[in-house]
Amino acid sequence: MAHRRAAALMAVVLIVGMVGAMAQAGPAPKKLILGMVPSREIGRMMENLGPLSKMLSDRIGIPVEAVVTTNFTGLIEAMGTGKADIGIFGPFALVLAEERHKVTIIAKSIRRTRGHFVTSYNAAINVRVDSPFKTLADLKGRRFAFVDPASASGYLFPYLMLVEAGINPERDLRTIFAGSHDAAIVAVYKKDVDASSTHDNAIPDSVRELPDAEQVVKILVRSAPIPNDGVAVRRGLPDDLVTKIQEAFVDLGKTADGVRLLEALYNVIGYARSDGSEFGVIRRTYNIMRDKIRI
């Protein structure tokens, strides 16, 4: 009798496990939606969406449609509701999507900076060259542009830097969200704000729109290193498809056309496989700032 009860219990456990697995991994979709955010000037991104979709479609074997969402938080929710299957995120947005919707991080980006291949970068707080500001404390009471509430270099790390300098961003600054790193540089350039936060290569990146940006805008202070942005997939995709998506992104950086495309879109030259462990510093920083940042 005991053996029968044990066998019956084991059968129930197996059935429950199978149902759970089926709920988590459905059939492969007929089309994949790749969501991206406006890290750079939107027109520049839009003209490269078609080539990116084709390169990924050819490698994965399923049509891929690339779309640009309004902001990081919109893409996070699209991943959670199944409206996007793949997302290219900044590191903070990756961690938020992972926490809220159990996305799987599959790749991290590689950049070429001053002749070196790097997998990290820094946040920067920018001011005009002709400004009177010497330290972060000098910004108290001024106009300040963040990029997006879910941006690591455009919000999370600069927010902490300001707090550590004795500035409460919500009380001591007049803040806006610029929406992209390029726009945050333009806001300083045009004197719409006194300072802005971006990644530390945003000033030279903006010279297409502002040829003299490097003569007008400068970095006041940089953060500690931040892991580069990366790629995640939503819950429910079959494991073999997730592997194909991961390999497709890695393969993009192995061709000259792929490198040119990635540089135009995100100033990256390729992707490396990731299990998400590199983003531990983002998780720790967010935990420190959780009571101060509500997204």
N, C-alpha and C positions, 0 to 999 in steps of 0.2 A: 504493500500500500504506500509506504514511504517513497519507494522508487517511482511509483506512478505519479504521486504528488510532485516529486522533484522533476519528473519528465514534463508534466503539465506546466509547471512553473517555468521551466527552461523554454518551453514552446512559447509561452506568453512573452517572456523576455525577448526571444528572437523576433517574434512578430512586432512587438513594440519598437525594437531596434530598427527593423526593416521599415516600419511606417515612418519613424523619425528620419531615417536616411532619405526615404522617398520625399518627405516634406522639404528637406534641405536641398536636395539636388534634383532638379527637374530635367526634362529633355532639353537638348540644345535648341536655342531659338533660331528662327530662320534668318534673322538679322540682328546685328549687335549695334547698340547705340553707345558711342564714345562721347562722354561729356568732358568739356574743357572749360576753363575760366579765362576771362580777359586779362591775362598777365601783361600783355603788350597792347599796343594800339590795335583796336578791333579790326580795322580794315586790313591790316597786315596779316592778322590771323585768318580772317575769312578767306583770303585769296589762296591760302594753303590747305584748307580743309579737304578739298577734293583730292589732291595728290596724296594726302595722308590717308584718307579713307581707302583709296585704291591700293596703296602699299600694304596696309593691314589686311584688307580683304583678300588680296592675293596670297598672303602668308597664312592666314587663318583658315581660308576656305569657306568663309561665310561673309556675306556682304556686311560692311561696317559703314555706318553713317556717323560722321563727326559733327557735333553741334557745340556751340559756345553758349554757356548759361550766363545768366546775369551776374552771378557772384558765386563765391565758394559755398555759402550756405544753401543756395539753390541746388547746386550739384550734389551736395551731401544728401539732401532730401530726395533728389531724383534717384540716387543709388538706393535709398531705403525703400522707395515705393516701386522699384523695378522699371522706372522710366529711363534709366541709364544702366547699362550693363558694365561699362568700364569707365573709370574716371582718372584723369590726370590732375593731381592735387598738389598744392603746397603741403609741407610736412605737418603743419598744425591741422589743416583740413583733413588730411589722412587720418590723424589720430582721432579727431572728432567723429569722422565717418565710421571708423573702427569701433569706437565706443558706443555710438548710437545705433548702428545698423549692422555691425559684425561683418563689415567688408573685409576682404582678404588683400593684404598688401603683397604685390608680386614683383615689383621692380622699383629701383631707385635710379635717378638720372645722373649722368656724368657730364660735367662741364669742362671746357677748356678755358683756363684763366691764366693770362700772362705766360702762355706756353706750357702750362701744367694741366694734367687731368685731375679734377677734384670732385669729391662727392659731398662736399660741404660748402657753405658760404656764410655770410654774415648779414645781420640786419644793419641798416644804416639810418641815422637821423640826419636829414639834409637841411641846409640853410643856404641863403644867397651868399655869394662871396663878399658882397658889400654890406652884409648884416653886422650888427654889433655883438652878436652872440658868441661867447667863448666857451661856455659850459651848458649842460642841460638845465641847470638851475636858472639860467638866464631866460629860459623859455616860459617861465611862469607868467600866466596871464595872457599869453600870446595865442594866435590862431595856428592850429595844427591839423594836418591831414594824415590820417591813417589810410591804409589801402582797403581793407575788408576785415570784418570781425573774425574771420576764420583764416587769416593770413599770419604765418609765423613771423616773417620778417617785416610785414606791413602792419602788424598789430600786437601779437602775443609778446615777442621779445622786446620791442620798443616800449610797450606798456610797462613791463617789468623794469626796464632801464629807467624810465621816468619815475616810477615809484621809488626806486632805490636812490634817485637823485633828489627825493623829497617833494616830488610833484604828484598830486592826485589828478590824473588826466580828466576825470569827470568833473572835478571842481575847479581846478586851476588852469585849464586850457579851454579854448573855444574850438571844438573839434568837428571835423567832417570826415566822411569816408569818400575817398577819391574814386574807388572802384577798380583801379589798376595801378601798377607801379609807374607806368609812363605818366598817367594823369596826376599822380602825386608829385612827380618832378615838375610837370607843367605848372601845377598850382604854386609851387615855390618860385619858379622862374617868372611867372606873371604877377607875383606878389599878392595872389589871392589868399595865401597863408604865409606865415612866417617860417614854418618848418614842416617837414613831412617825414614819414618813415617808409622805407622801401628795402629791397635787397641791395647789397652794396655795389652792384654793377648797373643799377638803374640809370645813373647819370649818363654814362657812355651809351647805354642802350637807347636813350631818347634823342640822340643826335640826328636821327632821320627826320624827326619832327622839329627839333630845335638844334640847328647846326652848331650853335655856340654854347650849348648847355654846359659843357665842361669849363667854360670861362665864367659862367654866371652862377652855377650851383655847385656847392661843395659838400662833402661829408663832414659833419660836426663830430660824430662819434660812431664807432662800430660796436656790435655785440660780440659775444663769444660765438664760436662756430655753431652752425645749424646744419643738420643733414639736408641734403638736396631734396627737391620734390620727388614725387614718385607716382606709381600707377597702382590702382586697386580694382578689384572686380567685386560685383555684388554677390550676396548669398544666393545659392540655388543653382549656380552654373555647374555643369558636370566637370569633374576633375580633369578629364582629358581635354576639354575645351579650355579650361583655365591654363593648362600647360601650353596649349597652342598659342594662346594670347600672350603669355609670358615670353615664349620663344620669339613671337613676332616682334615684340617691342625690342628685345635684345638684338634681333637681326637688323632692325632699322639702322642701327649705328655702324653696321658692317659694310654699308654701301655709301658711295659719295653722294648720291641723290638723297638718301635717307638722312645723312648728316646735314646737308644743306637745308633740308626741310625742317629738321628738328631745331637747328640754329635759328631759322626764321620764326618759328613758332614760340619757342621757349628758351632760346639761347643755351640749348644743351646739344651735345653731340652724340648721345647714345644712352642706353639703359643697361643696367646690370641686374641680375636676379636679386631678389630680396625676400626675406621672411618677416620683415617688419622690425627686427631687433634693433636696427640702427636708429629707430625713432624713439628710443627710450628717453633721451634727453628732452624731447618734446613732451612726452607723457609726464615726466617729472616737473617740468616747468609749468605745464598746465595745472597740475595738482597744486603747485604753490600759489598760482594765480586764480584758482577756480572760484574763490569767494569774491574776487574783484572783477571777473570777466563773466558776463552772462550772454550767451549766444543762443 
